[in-house]
Amino acid sequence: MKDLIEAAKAARARAHAPYSKFYVGAAVRDEQGRVFGGCNIENAAYPQGWCAEPSAISHLIMAGGRRVTEVAVMGNGDALCTPCGGCRQKLREFAAGDVKIHCCTETGVLIRTFTLDELLPASFGPENLS
């Protein structure tokens, strides 16, 4: 898990958050064990920004990955920072309910680990469209 947390920390350092000053880093591990980081990117037209988790997922997809098998996320300070509702659903597209999401301080100290099912119970996913 250390490599995942370090990737999230490195991504957070690159976040573009000039308006909120709330810097978020995330990292996802794919089915091959590779780690991909992403950061939040704000925009002056507020709804046009995006979160760290989909940035990391995008890197995974661009590298040929198809499944998220583990996640780390961190925001500012020592407060608990979990993926927002939209990001939980985006993770659900590529991750099973038992995937672990590690929430860390900005320095990389683990605060708490959740499963995706704990954060997004009774979710709607790709199998609902089968």
Salt bridges, closest charged atoms under 4 A:
ASP3 OD1 - ARG29 NH2 2.80
GLU6 OE2 - LYS9 NZ 3.76
ASP30 OD2 - ARG34 NH2 2.71
GLU70 OE1 - ARG29 NE 2.93
GLU70 OE2 - HIS102 NE2 2.69
GLU106 OE1 - ARG12 NH2 3.20
GLU127 OE2 - ARG92 NH2 2.23
